[in-house]
């Protein structure tokens, strides 16, 4: 049962370190690793734990609401984002019930488009560096030693604005002229806000082979806007100033996961569902400024291999539903003009998450 518990928590709590990061222009950022110290709550000799998660996706399918804008691919005007993030997460076991975490994401992003470069051709902008660092503290509701069959873990954390939220690159304005300006919100390294995070992780073992899991994460960003211009180094349009989309928003974000696991020898096979969301309205603070709100519901198969103090895993959430919802600036424009305004966003078909967990 102890091995079942360790393998399960590697799956449930380390695989979640895939991070809440929606697959595309709905710019949900790295949330950092979720608590993976769970297995240390049983193996009390392992006071430290290191988790490294790598995530990649390519977004290119445009949606307004749930309607795919297929003409963008046909006309070759789609925006293409390639986004790669490595989350390096360290956990420290305080005692069998309490643990703390420090997470540092490193991001490398490329974005190609026509409209950002005066439709002169398809050109790229880039960003690279450390994202928003997060620290958190976790506690099991029940005694994990006495209750190995099932438990609930709660975590509270702080996300720090360490990632650049005014990262700049060059945009083509004529055949021979470029202009330096902030890159698109979707490839900024941070959001510029100091946020509070809440996590709930739960599992239950029905047998030595079959179990279920659930995870919930919410990031509250009280700051409304971060002051970064959306005009790519130019002058914001009058309409953007009127509806508030001339500067970038600092949005909340949340993620939920649930699924089942089946163990065979050192392998744990997982099948679940995952939803990632950037809401229209924040829980605390204002909600104006430029953002692409929306959500993705994905089927999430995965496999984890555990041996000794090491676990390695791979998960591939595949998008089932993609919805770019109407933002606050969209609604303001609708009220001002009397015509429905609803921006689009590009989404990925799937994401690839691979990583490892090591207990010292």
N, C-alpha and C positions, 0 to 999 in steps of 0.2 A: 504493500500500500504506500510505503514511503516513496518508492520510485515512481509510482503513479502520480503521487502528489507533486513531486518535483517536475516531472515531465509536463504535467498539466499546467503548472504555473509558468513554466518556461513558455508554453504555447500561449496561455491566456494573457500573461502580464508582460512578457517580452515581445511577443509578436505585435502587441498593441503599439510598441515603440515604432511601428511603421508610421505612426504619427497621423494626426488629423490633418490631412493636406489634400484638398480636393484636386481632382485630376484635370486641371486646366486653368482657364482665366478666372474662374471663381476662386479668388486668390486666398485660399485658406493656407496659412503658413505652418511651418514646422511647430508642432506643439511640444516637441521634445519627447523623450522616452517616458512612457507610463511606468508605473512602479514594477520593477522586475525583481525586487528583493524578496518576493514571496517565497521562493524556494529556500532562501536563507533562514526563513522563520522556522524551518524544520531542521535543516542542516546548520546548527548554531556554530559550527566550527568555521563556516564561511562568512566572515564579517563583511567582506567586500565583494562586489559583483560588478563586472564590466559588460555592457551591452553595446554592440555596434550594429546599426541598421542602415541599409542602403536602399534608397527608393528612386525609381526612374519612371517617367511617363512622357508620352508625346501627346499633346492636345492639338486637335485640328478640326473637330466637328463642331460647327456652330449651331447653337440653339437659341430660340426666343420662346420662353416658356418651355414646353416639352416638344415643340415643333422644330425638327432639324431643318436648317437652312441649306438644303442640298445643292442649291445653285452656287454656293460659295466654292465647293469643290469643283463643280463643273466649269466655273469661270476662273478657277485657280486663284481666287482672291482670299482664300482662307488664311487665317493667322496660325502659325505653327510654333508652339512652345516645346522645347526639349528641356526638361527639368530633372536635375539629379541632386539628391541630398544624402549626406552621411550624418547620422545622429550618433554622437559618442556620449554614452550615458554611464555614469558611475553611481552605484547604490551603496549605502552604508547601513548595515544592520545595527540598530541601537540595542534592541533586546528582542525576544521572540515575537513581540507584537508591533513595535515601532521601527520605522526605517526612514531614511532621507535620501534624496536623489539630486543630482546635478546633471543637466543635459546641455550639450553644445552642438548645434547643427552647423554643418559646413555645406554651402550650397553653390552649385554651378548651373547657370541658366542661359539658354539661348532662345531668342524670339525673332522670327522672320515674318515680315509683312510687306504689303505694298502701301497701304493707306498712311502708315506712319512716315513714309518716305516720298510724299507727294506723288504717289503712284508712278514713280519713275522706273520702277522695277522692284524685284524682291531683294531686300537687304536685311541684315541682321543687327540686333543689339544684344548685349551680353551683360551678365552680372556674376560676380564670384566673391565669396567671402563667408565670414561667420554670420549666422542668423541670430535670432532672438534666443538668448540663454534662459533656461528655466530651472528653478529650484523648487522642491516640493517635499512635504513630509507625509507619511502614510501610517495608517493604523488598521489592524484587523479588528473587526467588531467582536468576533469570538476568539477564544484562545486557539491559535493555529495548531498547537501541540495536542490539545485535547479534542479538537474538531477537525481532523484531517479529511473528513469526507466532504465537507462543504464549508464555505466561509464567504464573508463580504468584507472588502477592504475599501476604506475611504481615504482620499488624498486631497490635500490643500496645497496650493503652490503660488508662486509669483513668477510671471514672465517679464523679463527685463528688456528694455528697448536697445539691445546691443547690436542688432543688425542694421545696416545702413538702410534708411527709408527714403533717401534722396540720391540713390546710386544713379550715375549719369553715363551716357554713351552718346555717340554721334548719330544724327539723323540727316538723311539726304534731303536738301531743299531744292536744289537744281542739279543738273548733270555734273557741275564742278564745285558745288558748295555743300558743306555739311554744317550742322548746328548742334552744339552740345546741349543736352537737356536730360531731365530725369527719365529713366526707362519706365515702361509700363508697370502698373501696380502689381501685375501677376508675377513679375520677375524681380521686384524689389526684395532685398534680403530680410527686411524687417518691416513692421507696421508703424513704428514710432510710439507705441503705447506701452505703459506699464500695466499689465493685466493680472487678474486673479484667476486661478484655475481650480476647478472642482472635478474630482474623479471618483467613480464608483466601479470597482471590479468585483465580480462574483463568479463562483464556480460550484459545481456539485458533482460528485462521483456516484453514479448509480452502481458501478461495479469496478473491478480492476481494469476493465477495458473501455467502458463507455462512460462518458461524462458530458456535461454541458457547461457553457461559459457565457458571460455577459460583461460588457464594458461600456461605460459612459464617461464622456469628457466634455467639459464646458469651459471656454475661455471668455471672461468678461473684460472688455476693454472700455473703461469709462471715458477715455479721451475721444472726442468726436472726429476731429481732423488733425492731420500732422503737418499741414502747411506746404507739402510737396505739390508743385504744380503738375497738372495733367497736360500742359500745352507743349511738352517736349522741347522746352527752351524757347518757345515762341510766346505770343500774347494770347491769353485765354479769350475765347469768343464771348460775345455779349450774352448769348444764351446759356453758356456754361456758368458764367458769373451769376446769372439770374437763378438758375436751379441748384447752384452750389457744387456742381461737378468740376469746378475749376481747380479744386484741391482734393487730395486723396483722403478718403475716410480711414478711420481706425476701427474696423468692425469686430464684433464678437465672432465666435465660431464654436461649433460643437460636433461631436461624433458619437455614434452608438454602434455597438457590435453585439451579435449574439450568434451562437452556433453550437455544434456538437463535435466531439472528439472521439476517435476510436484508436486504441493502442494495439500495435502488433510488434512485439519484441521491443527494440529501441526506437521504433517509429511511432509517431502520433499523427494520424490523418485528421484533418479538420475540414468541416463544411459549415459555412455561416453566411450571414447577411450583414452588410455594413452600410451605414448612412453617414454621409459627411455633409455639413450644412454651413453656409455663411448666411445668417439671417438678414432680413430687410431692416429690422429694428433691433437695436441693442438692448440688453437687459437694464443697463445703467448708462446714463449719459445720452447725448444726442446721436442721431443716426444719419445726418446729412454728409455731404462730401461724396466723391466718386468711389463707388464700389460696384462689383458685379455680384449681387446676391444670388443664391441658388443652392441646389442640393443635388447629390448623386446617391442613388441607391445601387449597391453592387452585390453580386454573389461573390463570396470570398472563400475559395478553396485554398488549402495549404497543407504543408507537411513539415514536421519537426523531427530531427534526429538527435537523441540525447545519449551521451555516454560519459560516465564519470562526472567531471565538473563542467563539461562543455555541452552546449546545445546549439545546433545550427538549424535554420528554418528558411522556408520560402513560402510566400503568399502572393497570390495574383488576384486582387479584386477586379472583377469584370463588370463594367457598368451595365445596369439594366434600365434604370430611369435616370434621365438628365433633365434638369429643369432650371432655366435661368429666370428667376423671378423679377418682378418690377421693383426697381430701386426707388429710394426717396426722391432723387433728382428726376427720375422718370415720372413719378407721380406729380411733382411740382410742375414739370413741363406740360403734363396732361391738363392740369388745372389752369395753367396760364394760356394755353392755346386752344383748349377744347377738343384736341385731337389726342388719341391714345399714343403715348410714347412708351416704348419697351425695348431697351437695349438687348444686345445679344452677348453670348460668351462662347468660347471654344472649350470643348471637353475632350478628354481622352477616352479611348475604348477600354483601356485597362491600365493598371499600374503593376510594376514588378517590385516586390519587396524581398530582400534577402538579408540575413544577418546572423549574428552569433551572440551567445551569452556565455560568459565564463565566471565561475565562482572561485574566488581565491581561497 
